[in-house]
Amino acid sequence: MTADTLRATADALIAATNAFDISAALILFTPDAVIDDPSTGRRFDGRAGTRDYIERYFIGYHTVTRFLSIEMIGESRARVRVDFTGDFGHEIGLLDISVDDDGLITRIDADLE
């Protein structure tokens, strides 16, 4: 996996969530993907969990995400630093995104700086 591939995946996720397009976001994830986000106090498992996370924290809070930087932290994993704005105010976040051989997201470990 290359940095360009992981950046393309991150860009696609940001574009889908900024458009509040759940379908476009969900196709980027494997069916058994996990999103672990300590800032919410929850872990979201599988397709239903991924949908819940996007609906709750992106659509529900009218979140707009802006890419800031990317750092490779493994062969198929990158740390993406993003700027979040929405009904909650403003936060800088980190998304550790892991992908499979097909470039689909298997896991996101999210946190705020």
N, C-alpha and C positions, 0 to 999 in steps of 0.2 A: 504494500500500500504506500502511496506517495503522499507527500504533504499537499500536493495539488488535488488529489482525490479527496482527502479529508477536508480540505478547504471547500471543495465543491459541495460536499455533503453538508457542511456547516452553513454555507450560503443558501442551499436549498431549504434547510430547516428554518433559517431566519426568514427567508422570503415567504414560506408557507405560513409561519406563525404571524408574521406581520400582516399578511393578507387575511388572517383569521380563517384559513382554509384547512379544516381538519383533515379532509381526505388527502390533500397534497402532503400534509405533514405525516400522516399515518403510513403512507407508502414508503417512507424513508426508513421505517423501523422493521425489524424482524417481528414475527408474531409473539415471540416470548421475550421481547426487550424489557429492560428494567430501567426506570428512572428513579434514582435515589437523590432526594433533595432535602437535606437537613433543615434548611430554612423554612420548609413547610411542616417539618416534623413527620414526614411520611415517605414511604417508598411506594412506587407505582409499578405494578407488574403486568406484563402482557399487553395485548391490544386494548383491553378495557381500561387498564391503568394508564396507558399512554394517552388514550382519548380523554380520560378524566383530567389528567395533568394539563393537557393543552386547553381544554374547555375552561378549567378552573383558573389557571394562572396566566394564560395568554388572552383568551377571549374574555373571560370574566373580569379581568383587570385592565382590559384594553392595552395590553403590553405591546410596546414597540421595541424591537431589539436592533442594536447597531453593532456590527462586527468591529472589534478593536485590534485583536491580534490572535495568532495561532502559534502554538509550540508543539512539536512532535514529542510525545513522551513514551513512545513505543512504536512498534512496526505498524500497528493498526489502531493506534490511540493518539489523540491530540487534545491539548488543553486550549480551549477557545475562550478568550476574554471578550466579554460583551458589555454593552451599555444598555440597561433596561430603563424605560420610562413608561409610566402608565398611571392608573388611578391611585396607586400606592406611592407615587413620587418618583424618585430616581435611585437606582442602585447600579453598581458594577458587579458583574457576576462572572463566574468561571464555570464552563461546561467541559468536563472531561468526557469526550465522546469516543466510544469504542465501536468499531465496525467489523463486519465479517468479510469474507473474501469477495462477496458481491457488492461491498460498499454500503450495506444496510446497517443501520445503527442497532447494536446489540445492547448497549448500555450507555446511560448518561449519568455521571455523578456531578450534580449541580451544587453550587455553593455561592454565597455572596462574599465579596472581599470585605 
